[in-house]
Amino acid sequence: MYPYPYQPGGSPAPNFPGNPGAPGAPAWRPDPYREELFRAQTAEQRILRRRSSWTGWAVLASLLLLNVLFTGCFLLLPTAENSAAYFMEVTFAYTISFALSALLLTKALNMPLDAALPMQKTGVLTAIAAVLFGAAACNLANYPANIVAMLLDSAGLSGAVPEYGVDGSALTSVFLVLASCVVPALVEEFLYRGVILRALMRFGTGFAILTSSLLFALMHGNLSQIIFAFPLGLLFAILVVRTGNLWITIVVHFLNNFLSSLYLIVSATAGTQAADLYSTIFPPVLWVLGAVGLAYLLIHSRGTFFRLSPPRTLLPNSMKASGFFGNPGIILFLCYTAFSCVLYLISS
C-alpha cells in the first residue's frame, strides 16, 4: 500500500479500500505526532552538533596551544631533552594548554564546574579494585599497540611511540614524573572524562563513552598510541560512569604513565639490566592484582558493573553520527589528527 495518492512512477494509486488515493477514500493528512517528533529530533540534533563542534574546537585548541607554548619555551630557554629544565617546560605547556581548553569548554557549554568534575563518594574497596583493574588493563593494552608498531616498522614506516629520556639525576626524575604522569592524568581526565564525557551524556551513555574515547585516542596523533589509547578511553569512561568519581581514572592514568616512566628512571639510575628485570617481573604481578580487582567489581555489582543504562534520547544512531561528525570543530580536528598521523608515519 502506498501512503500517497501516486506511486513513485507517477501512475495513479491502486483502487482498493483503505488506500488514501482511492476514490471516496478520506483525503491524506500529515501525521501531527510524526511531525512533532521530527521537529524535536531536529532541535536535539542541533544541540548535539553545537556541543560537538565546541568540543572539537577545544581539543584542537589544546593541541595547537601545547605546540605553541612548548616551542616558545624551548626557543626562549633551550634545554637538553633529558634535563629537569626540559620537563619543567613540558609541565608548564601541558598544564596551561589542556586546563585552559577544558575551562573554556565549560564556559562555552554553560556547564557548572562541579558537573565537569564528578566526585561522587565511592567505597574504598570499590575504588581500589577499579584502580587495580584499570592499571592492569592499561598494561595489557601495550601489547596490541606494540604489534601495530612492529608492523609499521617492518613496512618502513615510523611506528615507535614517543619516549622521554632522563639524565639520571633525582631532580630530573621528579620533573619527569610531574610532566609525564601527574599533569597529564589531571588535565586530560578533566577535559575528556570530565567536560567532554558529561557534555555528551545527554545523547546516551554509550554514545558519550564511544565519542569521548575516540577523541581521546585521536588526540595522540600516531597510530600506535591510538590503538593503545582507544580501549583505555573506553575503560576510563566506563569507570567514571559506573563510580561517578573522576579521581579513580586520574589515579589509573597516573599509574599507567608512572609505571612506564619508572622503566626510564630505573634504566638511567640502575642500568638497563635492572630495568629489564623490572619490566619482566612487574607486569604478571599487576595482572594478578587486576584480575582480583575485576572479580571484586563483578561480584560486588552482581555482574552488572559494565552494564550501561539504555539511551534516553530521541535521536537514532544515524542522526547522532551526523550531528557529531558534521560540524566544523570535529571536522578540523579530524583533519589535524589525520595530518599528524601521516606526518608521524613518514618521519624517520
N, C-alpha and C positions, 0 to 999 in steps of 0.2 A: 504494500500500500504506500502510495506517495503522499506525503503530508501537504503538498502544494497542488494547485489546480492543474499544473502542467508538468509533464515528465521532463527529464533532463534533455531529451532530444527535441523538445518543443511540441510534441504531439499532445492532444487533449488527454486528460486523465481518464482511466478506465471508468466505465459507468457501472458501479456496483454500490450497494448500500454502505453507508459509513464513510465513503470517500468524500472528502470535503469538496472536491471538484466536480462531483456528480450532480446532475440536475436535481434540484429540490433539496439538496443537502444544505445544512447550515453553512453560512459563509465562514471561511477560515479566519481565525483571530489569533494574534500572537499570545503566547503564554506569559502572563504578567509575572508569575513566580520565576520562570526561567530568565526573563529579562532582569528581574531584580537580582537574581543570583549572579548573572553576568556582570552587572554593574558593581556588585560587591567584590567579585573576583578581580575586576579591573582595578578598583581602588586599592585592594590589598596588594596586587602586583606592583602598583606604582610605589607603595611604601617599601616593598622588598627591593625594587630597583634603586630607590633612593638610598636606602641603608647600605645596599651592596656597593653602590658607587662610592659613597663616603668611605666605606671600608677599604675598597681598592686604592683610593687616594691616600688613605692613612698608611697602609702597608708600603705603598710605593714611596711615600714621603720619608718613612723611617729608613728605607734602604738608601735613598739618594742623600738624605741628610747625614747618614752614617759615613758614606764615602766622602762627602764634602768636609765634614768635621775632622775625620781622621787624616785626610790628605792635608788639610790646613795645619793640623797639629804637627804632622811629620815634616812639613815644609818649614814651619817656624822653629821646631825643635827636633832636628834629625837625630834619630837614635838607632842603636842596633836592634834588630828584630828579636833578640833573645834577652833583652835587658829589662830591668824594672821600669825604667822611664817609658819604654815602648808600651808596656802593659798598662801603665798609668794613662797614656794617651788613648788606648783602646777602651779602657774603662770609662773615660770621660765621654768619648764619642758615642759609645753604645748606650750609656745611660741617658744622655740628652736626646738622642735621636728616637729611641723607642718609647721612652717615658713621655716625651713631648707629643709624639704622634698619638699615643694612647689617650692622653688627656685631651688633646684637640678633638679626637674622635668622640669622646664622651660629650663634649660640648656640641659638636655637630649633630649628634643623635639625641640631644637633650636627655642624656642618661645620667641619673644621680651616681655619684662616685661609689656609694655603698652597693648599688646594683651591679657595678662593674667589678667589684671586689667581694665576691661571695665568701663569707667567713662563717658559715653555719657550724654550730658546735658538733663535733664528731667524737665518737667514743675512742678512747686511747688504743684499744686493741684493733679496732677497725682502721684507724689511721696508720698504725704500724704495719698491719697486714697489707694495706693498699700501697704503702711506700715500698715494702719488700717486693711485692709482686710487680710493681711498676719498674723498679730498678732492675729486676731480673729480665723483664720483657725488653727493656732498653738494651741490655747486654746482648740478648738473643737477636735483636734487630740488626746488630752489626754484621751478622753472617750473610744474609741476602745482599746487604749493601756491599760487602767485600767481594761477593761473587760478581756483582754487576761491575765493580771497579776492575776486577781482573779481566772480565770480558772486554771492557772498553780498552784497557791497556793492550790486550792481545790484538785488538783491531787497529792499533796505532793511535788511539785517542787518549785523552787525559781522563783517567777515572779515579785518581787518588783524591782523598778527602783532605782539605787544607789542614795543616797542623802547625802548632806553635813550637818554638824551641826555647830552652831555658839555659842560662849560663851557669847554673849550679849554685848561685847564691841564695841565701834564705829569703832576702828581700824580693828577689825576682820570683821565687816560688809563691810567695804571699800574693804578689800582684798578679801572677798568672791565675791563681785560684779566684781572685777577685774579678779579673777581666773575663775569664772563660767559664766560670762556674756560678759565682754569686750574682753578678749583674744580669747575665742572660736569663737565668732562672727567674729573677724578679720581673724584669721588664717584658720579656717575651710571654710569660704567663699572664701578666697584666693585660697585654694587648690581645693575645689570641684566645686564651681560655677565660679571660675576664670580659673585656669590652666586646670583642667580635662574637664570641660564642653566645653571650647574653643578648646581643642585638639581634641575632638571627633565630633565637629560640621561639620567637612568635610564630615562625613558619614551620615548626615541627622540630622536635628534639633531634631526631636522626638527621634531618636536613642541616641543622646547625652544627652538629658534630662533624658531618662529612665535609661541609664547605669550609669551616674554620680550620680543619685539619689539612685540607687541600691548600689553602693559603699559607699555612704554616710550613708545609713541605716545600712548596714552590719558592718561598722566600729564601731558601738556602742557595738557590741558583746553580746547583750542579746535580747531575743525575744520581750519583752515588748517595749524596745526602738526602735527596728527595725520596729515594727508596727507603732510606733509614727513617726519615722524619715523618712520613705519612702515617704508617701504622702507630707510631708513638703519639702523633697528634690525635688519632682516634682514641687511643687508650687514655691519654691525659684528659681529653674532653669527657669521656665516659666517667672517669674518676671524679671530675668536678661535678658533673650532673648527678651522679649517684650519692656523693658525700656532701655536696653543697659547700665544699671547703677548698678554696684555691691554694691554701698553704700546703696541702698534700701534694699537688702537682709541682709546686715550687720546690719542695724538698726532693721529689723524684727527679726533676730536671737538674737540680744541683748535683745530686748523687751521680747521675749519668755522666755529666761533664767532669765531675771531680775524679771519678774512677778512671776516666781517660787521661786527665791531666796528671794523675798520680803516676802513671807509667812514665811520662816525660820527666817528672821530678825524680823518681827513683833512678831512672836511667842516667840523669845528669849528676846525681849525687852518689849513687852506689854502683853504677855501671850497668851495661846492657844485660849482663847475666842475671843480676838481681831483678831487673825489670821484666825479663822474660820469665823468670820463676814466678813473679807476682802475677803476670798475665796468664800463666798456666794453672796456678793453684786457685786463684780467687774466683774465676767465673763459675766453676762447679759448685762452690760453696754458696755463691749468690743464687744459683738456680734452685738449690735445695730450699733456701730461705724463701725464695719467690714462690715455690710450689706450696710451701706451708702457708704463706700469706694468701695465696689464691684459694686454697682449701678452706681457710677460715672465712674468707669473704663469701664463698658459695654456701657454706654450712650456716653461717650467721644470717644470710639473706634467704635461706631455704631455696637456693638455686636461682634466685631472681636478680642477682646483682647486676648482670649485664642486660636485663630486660628493660627496654625503653618504653615509655608511655606512648600510646598511639598519637599521631599528629592531630592537633585541633586547629585546622586551618581550612579555609575554603578553596585553597589553590591546589589543583592537580600537579603532579610532578613536572609535566611539560611547562606549565606556567611558572613554576618555581625556577626551573632551569633557565628559562628565557629571562626571567626577572633578575636572576643572579648574574648571569654572564652578559646580558645585553645592556650594558651601561658603560660609560666612558672610563670610570675608575678601574673596574675589573679588567676591561679590555687593554688599557695601557699597562696595567700591572702584569698581565699575561704576556704582552709583547716584551716588556722589560725582562721578565724571567726567562723567556724563550731565547732572547738575545744573550743573556748571561750564561745560559746552559751551553749554547753553541760556542760562545767565546771561550768558555772553560774547556770544552771538549777538544778544541783545536789548539789550545795553549800547550806549550811544552812543559 
